[in-house]
């Protein structure tokens, strides 16, 4: 989730052993969000833009895109921040929308372990994990300061055995991260450095996901952080109708144009959501239009809803939960969850799921 300021770390006790892991829930802002300007929004979204129209073939790494349509996944913030709470939250979400998520997103700090007991249970049932890994100071990484930490994470990934999506230092283009990222060139160098260590350790069971903010594309500075088609497996963006209400196609236009220039890379919407501030009717309309936009751009092969009202986000422009509004939830169910365009993950797509010995 985009933020200007703090990462709220939610400590979760691991079921096995006395280890602690952190589910890092991103805050959008660390001060109360401004009230949105009065707006009725687009009364009729009209035909969504068709820009990223490549249908492959795609070079996507171990997690292959579906042959047609898109995977549907989510981050669901637990009510109770425990291992069982995380499982309960996802189970309740899936029951409310009437389907199992193909992908479950989770957040990790740079220095914490990748996997915990709930991850094992998600994987055991056939769900693909997306690890949103925060990364560290880019120059310290390329100086070798964190080599052992990176090797430990690579070995952990290899031991996990199952294919995963690795969203390394997502939203790296946020202005508040500039002191840690230094520059686009520094970020690219750090990405290549980290991935080279993973390859050297034999941790090749991850598809690497590159995921800036939609604002970075709108501002023309996201693509300076792009490591290259030979380094990236999935291109991605995080996009919200938060303080600004517009169709998702309008918000993503520049991102979709970027994706059209990289036709061999499948596209993921790493986080998307429409804020409570816009009211039930407009939220329902926005979700229906979002689904139409995903379909109009067949390069989009995975979409991940951000089902959360993070506790440190102040005000309805930063609240994206839909499960507590029956009308909006119904729009999500009809437009996304129950639409056959959104296909289950298959064993063939995610590779062999048996644990490597």
Secondary structure, 3 states (H helix, E strand, C coil): CCCECCEEEEEEECCCCCCEEEEEEECCECCCCCCCCCCCCCCCCCCCCCCCCCCCCCCCCCCCCCCCCEEEEEEECCCCCCHHHHHHHHHHHHHHHCCCCCEEEEEECCCCCCCCHHHHHHHHCCCEEEEEECCCCHHHHHCCCCHHHHHHHHHHHHHHCCCEEEEECCCCCCHHHHHHHCCHHHHHHHHHHHHHHHHHCCCCCEEEEEEEEHHHHHCCCCHHHCCCCCCCCEEEEEEEECCCCCCHHHHCHHHHHHHHCCCCCEEEEEEEEECHHHHHHHHHHHHHHHHHHHHHCCCEEEEEEEECCCCCCCCHHHCCCCCCCHHHHHHHHHHHHCCCCECCCCHHHHCCCCCCC
